[in-house]
């Protein structure tokens, strides 16, 4: 039986569209463009909610966060998040950068650890809320929903860039990517982890939107998404392990991302339980409220 000839790497790379178009001689890369697009959609959504709350919430409410404050948190948080994402990626893969350290600065070529980005963004959120005297958990709730949709869009940029793919996939949606270990060659049909990430986070966005409209305590969405993100990263890491990520405990088939994801899931669960027990359950005045809570209040929880 004759085998279909291998497609040349150059035509495949073009089909992935790592470069969307040129402005003169300046290439506009899909990776950065989709990240910025996702950020703009998420920030637009967050600022819109802040505007509605400013109109609906009474003076002194911890959920009254101005759109200007949210813009500052989002804009500068993006910068800090990218720095954190790049720093962790480089630290975990320093062997690839040791000979050419300047390459560590070329984040636009791909190579960001979203765990590092999320950690950087959370630390910056804490700093900004303390500086502006805002409710951390109220701001975190707004940011969690917006992050989910922004992340879903941004991961499409990874697909177009051809990075962060998974292991061999014998399913109909397997995709061939530029092989990171063999320049100029293609991988066998592989799991498009980037699309899995987008689908996971679109589901998370839908869940968080519904959760947002129920009676709840400040912080539930914030900690809930930390759990969701850890769960999603643990699952997709199963398909990436040994391909575009490295085992740190080979006998247990665990990577560093597995361990970080388990920690995030633990923090998320403990956080939701804590705020349900220690903070009042409220109905958001800026949102249409469903009649029943998504999660039943724990006994003794205060209501508002």
N, C-alpha and C positions, 0 to 999 in steps of 0.2 A: 504494500500500500504506500502510495506516495504521501509524504508529509508536506503540509503546507509550509512554505519557506518562512523563516523568522523575519518579522518586520524589522527594518533597520532602526537603530536606536534614535537616529535623528528625527525620523518621521514620527516615532512614538512620542518623543519629547515635545514635538510641536503639537501633537494631538492633546497633550496634557495642558497646554496653554500656561506655562509658568510665567510668560510675559503676555499680558493682554494686548497692549499696543505700545507705540512709541510717541512721545512728544518731542519731535525733532530727533535727536540722538539719544534722548533719555528714555530708558525702558520703564514702563509702568507694570510692575509685577503683580500677579494675581494674589500672591500670599499677603502682601502688605495691604493691597486694595480691599480684600475681603475682611481683613481684620479691622480696618478703619470703617468699612461699611457696617459691620456688625456693631462696632462701638457706637456709631452714630445712631443706629436704630435703638440700641439699648438705652443710650443717654436721652434720646427723644422721648422714649417711653417713661423713663424715670422722672424727667423734668415735667412731663405732662401730669403724672400722678401727684407730684409736689404742688403743682398749680391748683389742682382740684382740692387737695387737702387744705391748702392755704385758704380757700374759699369756704370750705365746709367745716373744718375743725375749729373749735373755740380757741381763743387766746390762751396761751400757756400749755396747750396740748403738746406732748412730746413728738407727736406725728406731724406737727407743723414745721416742715423743713422747706426752706425757700428754694425755688428753681435755681437761683444763683449759687447757693451753697451746694446743691446737687451737681451743678455743672463743674464747680471747682473740684469736688470729690471725684467725679468721673474723669475729667480731663487730665488732672495731675495723677490720678490713680492709674490711668492707662499707661502713662510714662513709667511710673514706678513698677507697675505690673510687668511691663515688657523687660525692664531691667532685671527684675527678680526672676522672670522666666529664663532669660538668657544666662544669668549668673548660675542658676542651678543646673541648667543644661551643660554649660561649660565645665562646672565642677564635677559633674557625674561622668563626663567624657573627656577629662583633661588630657588623656593620652593622645587624643586626636588633635589637640591644639598646642601641645607643648612645643612642637617644632616650629610652629607658626602662630605665636600668640595673637598677632594682629587679626587673625581670622576670627577670634572670639568676638570682635566688634561687629562682624558682618551678619547681624541678626536677620536682615532682610533676605538672606539666602536660605532661611529656614534654620531650625534648631532652637526651639523654645520648649522649656519644661513648663507645662501649664500648672503643675503643682507649685512651682516657684512663682509663677505669675499670680496665682491665687493667694499664696502666702504674702507676697509683697502687697497685693491689693488690700488684703485684710488688715495688715499692719498699718498701711496708710490710712485706711478707713478709721481705725482706732485713733490714730494721731489727729486726723482732721476733726473727728467728732469731739475729742477733748479740747482741741483748739477753739472750735466754734461753739462749744457747749451744746452739742446736739445729742439726741438719744442714739446711742450706737446701734441698739437692736432695731429701732424704727428705721434708721438709714440702711441697716443691713438687710431688712426685709425688702425695701425698695430695690436695693442693689441686686439681691438674689434673683428676682424675677427678670430683671433687665440683663443680668449676666447670662442667664440661660439662653435667651434668644440671641444675644450677641455672640456667644460661643458657638451656637449652632451655625450661624452664618460664617464666622471666621474659619471654622474647620473645613468649609468648602475650599478655602484658599489653600489648605494643606493638600487636598486632593489635586487641585490644579497644579500645585508645585511638585507633586510626586513624592512627598516625604511622609514619614510616619505610617507606613503601610504595615500590613501584618504578614503572617506566614502563608504557606501554600493553601489555596482554596480551590476545591473541586466543585464548587457551586456555580450556578449560571452567572452570578454577578462578580466572579473573580476578575481582577484587573491586573495587568502587567505594568510594573513600575520600573524606572531606572534603578538598577541594582547598586546599592550603596557600597557593596564590597567588591564589585567588579565594574568599574567605570566603562561606559559604552555598551554594556550588556543590559538585558532586561530580566526581571524576575520571572519565574513561572507565574501563572494566574494566582494572585494573592488576595487576601482579605482587604477590602477597602475600609480600613479602620476609620478613616476620616468621615465616611458616610455613616458608619455606625455611630460615631460621635454626634453627628448632626441629628440623626434620628432620635437618639437617646435624649438629647437636650431639647428637641422640639416637644417630646413627651413631657419632660420635666417642666417646660414652660407652660404647657397646658394644665398640668397638675397644680403648679404654683399659682396660676391665674385663678383657678377654681378655689384653691385654698385661701387666696388673698381675699376673696369675697365672702368668706365665712367668719363667724365669730372665732376669735383666736387671741393669743397673747403676743405682745411684741416679741420678736425674736424667733418665732416658729418657722417662718419662711427662711430666715437666715441660716439657722441650724439645719433645717430640713434640706436645704440645697447642699450644704456641706456634706450631709449623708448621701444625697443623691449623686453628687459629683464623685465621691469616693467609691460608691457602688459601681457607677459606670466605668470609672478608670480601672477598677479591679477586674471587671468583666473583659473589657477590650484588651487589657494587658495580657490576658491568657493567649490571645491571638498574636500579640507582638513579641512575646517573650522569646528570646533566642534569635530574633530576626533584627528588629530595630530597637530592642532593649536587651539588657544583659542580666542574667541570673546573679543574685547575690547569695542565695541559699539554694544551690543547684539540686540538692537532695529533695527539697520540698517544692522545686519548680517555682520559686518566688523571686521576683525582681525587687529592686528598691521601690518601684512604683506600687507594687503589691503591698508592701509594708506601709508606705505612706497612706495608701488608700484605706487600709484597714484602720489606721489611726483616725483618718477623717470620718469614717463611718461611726466609730466609737464616739468621737467628739459630737457628731451630729445628733446621734440618738440621745446622748446624755444632755445635750443642750436643749433639745425639744422637751424632754421630760422635766428639766429644771424650770424652764420658763412657764410650762403649763402648771407647775406646782407653786411657783413663787411670784408670778405676775398676773395682774387682772386680765380676764377674758373680756374682749371688747368687740363691738361692731364698728367697722371702719366707716366713718360718716361720709367718706368720699367715694364709697363703692356701693353698688346694689348688693344687698345682703340676702343670702339664702336663708331659709327658715331654720335649718338645722346645722350645727357645727360639723365640720369635716372630722374633727377629733373631739370626742366628748371631753368636757372639762373634768379634771380630776376632782375627787371629793374635797370640799373645803376651799376650792379656788375662788378667789373673789371675782365678782362680775361688775361690769360697769354699764 
